[in-house]
Amino acid sequence: MAFVTGLTKGGDTWTPTFIEAIDGEKCIGCGRCFKSCSRKVLGPEDLIDEESESTRMVMTIVNGANCIGCVGCGVACPKKCFDFAPMTV
C-alpha cells in the first residue's frame, strides 16, 4: 500500500498523517487545537450529557478536506484526543 509523501525543505521524504477522528470523551474543549490550525479544519460543538443534562464544548472536524497533515492540532492537544492516518494513493 502506497501513501502520499512529500519532501521537507531539506529534501527528506515525509509522510503526512491526516486527521481521522477526535475522541469526544477525552476532549475538554480547551480550544488549543482550534487555535493551532490555520486551515479551519476544526470547530467547537456543544455536547449535551444526557445523564446530567449539562452541556460542554468539544472540538469536531468541520472541514476535514482542508487538513494538510501537519499534526499541529495533535501536538497542541493536552489530552491526546486525535487519531491520524496517512492517506493512501
C-alpha positions in Angstrom: 0.0 0.0 0.0 1.5 3.4 -1.0 1.0 6.6 0.9 1.0 10.2 -0.2 4.5 11.6 0.6 6.2 14.9 0.3 9.6 16.4 0.8 10.9 18.6 3.6 12.8 21.7 2.8 16.0 19.7 3.5 15.0 17.1 0.9 14.0 14.3 3.3 10.9 12.3 2.4 7.9 12.9 4.7 4.6 11.1 5.0 1.9 13.4 6.3 -0.8 12.0 8.6 -4.2 13.5 8.3 -6.9 13.9 10.9 -9.3 10.9 11.1 -11.2 11.4 14.4 -11.4 13.2 17.7 -12.3 11.3 20.9 -15.1 13.3 22.3 -14.8 11.5 25.7 -11.3 12.8 26.2 -11.7 16.3 24.7 -12.0 19.0 27.4 -12.9 21.7 24.9 -9.9 23.9 25.7 -9.6 25.1 22.1 -5.8 24.8 21.8 -6.2 22.6 18.7 -8.6 25.1 17.1 -6.1 27.9 17.6 -3.2 25.9 16.2 -5.0 25.1 12.9 -4.7 27.7 10.2 -6.8 25.7 7.8 -10.1 25.9 9.7 -10.3 22.1 9.9 -11.8 22.1 13.5 -14.7 23.8 15.1 -16.4 23.8 18.5 -19.6 21.9 19.2 -21.8 21.8 22.3 -22.2 18.2 23.6 -25.2 17.5 25.8 -24.6 14.9 28.6 -27.9 13.0 28.7 -27.4 11.8 32.3 -26.6 15.1 33.9 -28.3 17.3 31.3 -25.3 19.6 31.2 -23.6 21.0 28.2 -19.9 21.0 27.5 -17.9 22.1 24.5 -15.8 19.7 22.4 -14.0 20.0 19.2 -15.2 18.4 16.0 -13.9 18.0 12.4 -15.8 20.5 10.3 -13.6 20.8 7.2 -11.6 17.5 7.1 -10.7 18.0 3.5 -8.7 21.1 4.4 -6.3 19.1 6.5 -2.7 19.2 5.2 -1.3 16.6 7.6 0.8 18.8 9.8 -0.5 17.3 13.0 -0.3 20.7 14.8 -3.7 20.1 16.4 -2.5 16.8 17.9 0.7 18.4 19.2 -1.3 21.2 20.9 -3.9 18.8 22.5 -3.1 18.2 26.2 -5.4 15.1 26.3 -4.1 13.4 23.0 -7.7 13.2 21.6 -6.7 12.9 17.9 -6.4 9.9 15.6 -4.3 10.4 12.5 -3.5 8.2 9.4 -1.6 8.6 6.2 -3.5 8.9 3.0 -3.3 6.1 0.5 -2.6 6.7 -3.1 
